[in-house]
C-alpha cells in the first residue's frame, strides 16, 4: 500500500505502509519485536516505509493470515513453522521431535545456509520467509494428570497445530492429536474437548491456559521457530533498496526478540508456578526413544532424509 501525505507548502511525501498481522498478545516478545521492527524500518528508510501492525488475531488465525497474503490483502505476518510447513513442505523438519541438541544448535541451523534455504521454500505459493524468531521448545500441559512418561499420554486428546508432523509426533507417543485453532483452545480445555495441549512457556502463560491446566511437563519435544513472512505480491514490487531496508529491520528485530524471549521464558515458568502449576521435568530419553518411527517415514524421501542429516551434522 502506498500512502501519500501532504507536508509543508505543497511538498509531497510518499510512504509505503506495510500491513502486518499476527495472532499473539501485545505483551508477547513477538509483538514487541515487531514494534521495534517498525521503528527501525521507519528510521532506516528515512520515513519512506512504515509498518501497520494488527495483533491478537484481529485479521484471522495464522493460516488465515497466510491466505490473506496469498491474495494480496495482507503484506506480512508471523507464523509458526508448523503452520508454514503446509506451504513450504521442507519446514516439516522443524517439527521432528528431539532433533536439536541445544539452543546454540538451533540458532546455528536457522541463521546458516539451511535456514536461509528453507525461508525460500514457500515462494511458489507467494510466501517468502525473511527470518526466524525464537519460539523456544514445546512441552505438554494437561488438566487432570501429570505427564511423566509417554504412557501417561495414552488415550489423552492433545491439541496440536494444523501440522502433519505434530500429529504424527503425538501419535507416536500414544496420545490422540486434535487440531484446534489457538483462539479456540482455552474454551476447548475448559469444556473438556481436549485433555491438554503442547506449547512453549510464554505461550502457556500469556494465553492463561495455566488457569485450566495445572501440570506442565518440560519434555521439550520440539523446537519450532516462528517465521516472519512477506508476500511475494509486495516483495516483487519493492526496489532493491527497499528490500534491503526491510531485511535490515527484520534482522534487528530477530536479535531483539531472541533476547526478550529468554527473559519471557524464565518469567513465564516462575509465574505459572506461583499460580499453582506443577512443573514436571521428566526423563527426556523415555520420549525420544519412542519417536523413532517419525524419522523412519523419511527414509524413502532422499531430500528430507538428507536435510535431517545435515541438521544433525551442523555444529
Buried (B, 14 or more C-beta within 10 A) or exposed (E): EEEEEEEEEEEEEEBBEBBBBBBBBEEBBBBBBBBBBBBBBBEBBEEBBBBBBBBBBEBBBBBBBBBBBBEEEBBBBBBBBBBBBBBBBBBBBBBBBBBBEEBEBBBBBBBBEBBEEBBEBBBEBBBBBBBBBBBBBBBBBBBEEBBBBBEBBEEBBBBBBBBBBBBBBBBBBBBBBBEBBBEEBBEBBEEEBBBBBBBBBBBBBBBEBBBBBBBBBBBBBBBBBBBBBBBBBBBEEBEEEBBEBBBBBBBBBBEBBBEBBBEBBEEBBEBBEEEEBEBBEBEBEBBBEBBEEBBEEBEEEEEBBEBBEBBEEBE
